[in-house]
Structures are given as structure tokens and as C-alpha cells.
Amino acid sequence: MTTNILIQKVEAFKKCDSGAVTVDWVVLTAAIVGIAMAVIALISSGISGASNGVNDDLNSAGSLAASLFGSSAASVFGVDSGYQAFDFRYDESYNEGLVASTVELTSLYDSAYNMALEEPNPWNLDELAGYERAMVEQGVDIPEGNSSATELQGDSGFNPEELV
């Protein structure tokens, strides 16, 4: 009798097809993943080429703007400009600019800018750079077309390391 039960269970096992659906879904999922990988391989080089083209266009537009509007169009003002202070006057004018009203700060900056243009010595450049930094940090617009203190420092020929 036990052999008969064993044979019945083996026959029932052979007739059972409940796992066949799982195998079908695994094969179907593998096919979809394979197709997706093929599509990604085909379009990735095109996307890379397009993004490089956009990057090149943006770089050429920036160069064009700098050539049309002069180097001040590409100027960096404030703390990110790379200005190298000569002495304490930079900090004094920066601190004075932080507590000044927008109108006062603009007036102080304009005066310092004119002095730095007329007499580009280290002290005038430091004063201009301090006010410039205060303007940038307070969101006050630098007058359009003005050179940055860093540019004026480079044009002046003064090097902070040589003056110490």
C-alpha cells in the first residue's frame, strides 16, 4: 500500500505545472532587460555627443560675451576674485562697507574706484577691494563696466609679496 501511495504522489508531481508560469516570467523579464541594455548602448553615445555639443556652445558663448563686452564682463568681484590684500586698509573698508547703507556703500565704492583709477597704489586698491567685497556680500550691484579690484591690481604691477 505504501508503494501505491508513493506512485500516486510521483504521478501527481509529474502532472503539476504550477512552476511553469514562474519560468515564463523569468524568461520574459530577462528578454526585457536585454532589450533595455541594447537600447541604452545605442543611445548613450548620441547623448554624450549632444551634451558635449551643448558644453562647447556655452563655452563659445562665454568667450563671445567677454570679447564683445571686454574683460570686465567676465570679471569676478568680491572674495572669489582672488584679490591679495596689501595691508589692513582692505579689512577696514570691508568692515565699514558692511555697516553702511546701500547708498553710502555705493558712494564709498565709487569714490574708492575713482581713486584706484587715478592713483592705483596698494592702499587705494585695498580700499576698493574691501568695498567691492562688502557690495557683493550685501547684494549691491557693482556698476556695469567697472573693472574688478583684482584686475586693477594686476594692471598696476604691485605685488603684495614684493611689498612686505
QUITASUL-V941568 format. One record per run of one state. SS is the DSSP state (2 for helix, 1 for strand, 0 for the rest). FROM is the first residue (numbers start at 0). TO is the last residue. If there is no record, write none. Layout:
# QUITASUL-V941568
SS,FROM,TO ; SS,FROM,TO
This chain:
# QUITASUL-V941568
0,0,0 ; 2,1,14 ; 0,15,18 ; 2,19,68 ; 0,69,69 ; 2,70,73 ; 0,74,76 ; 2,77,80 ; 0,81,87 ; 2,88,98 ; 0,99,100 ; 2,101,117 ; 0,118,120 ; 2,121,137 ; 0,138,147 ; 2,148,155 ; 0,156,158 ; 2,159,162 ; 0,163,163
